[in-house]
Amino acid sequence: MAKQPKKYQEAIKKFDRQNLYVASEALGIVVDVASAKFDETVEAHIKLGVDSRHADQQVRGAIVLPHGTGKTKRVLVFAKGEKAKEAEAAGADFVGAEDLVAKIQGENWFEFDVIVATPDMMGVVGRLGKVLGPKGLMPNPKSGTVTFDVERAIAEIKAGKVEYRLDKTNIIHVPVGKVSFGKEKLSENFHALIEAVIKAKPSAAKGQYLKTVTFASTMGPGVKVNPVRVSE
């Protein structure tokens, strides 16, 4: 096992790694022990008591965080005609159709963070399924990225909209802000997120829904949260 950096070793001495904290307290610890020279992103890792292999136990959605993520996302929009003009006026970073498909396929171009597509363009976007799918970039109606209301979609993404979805191990990984936000803003962002995740509980899910919750900054150690006390 590789030896952890000195700053990381110092950070884990500042709190009890086995303890389960309330959410706000855990976020305070993450902020206190962050030591990188850049403004680290704080992520929530939420393990759910569901089985993502079953279609009726999927958990997926999107929410605009009250204080954003601290990062301005680059939005690519697949649209034509008036909708393309609307997207440009709304501040999309890239707008196009078949030309962008060719650019992504031919140049392995991924200078964007989120894709929005009008429903009539999904046949075109579908050609990119094999490259967009594994990267989590495929537009989806559930996350509000397949819509004719491109103006609203772009505004929400720029305001700090984040998508949450299960990975193969039934864990959701979502950024809840930057270390510089401080404990209070991070807590407000997290509570908005966890409320949405709880509301999205599938009816087929049995037993304990929130299994584990852990916070960590980009370079910092994980701090565990008591899943029963996530709202505190």
Helices and strands as residue ranges (DSSP letters): H 6-12, H 23-33, E 41-48, G 55-57, E 60-64, E 75-78, H 81-89, E 94-96, H 98-107, E 114-117, G 119-121, H 122-125, G 126-128, H 129-132, G 141-143, H 150-159, E 161-165, E 171-178, G 179-181, H 182-199, E 210-217, E 223-225, G 227-229
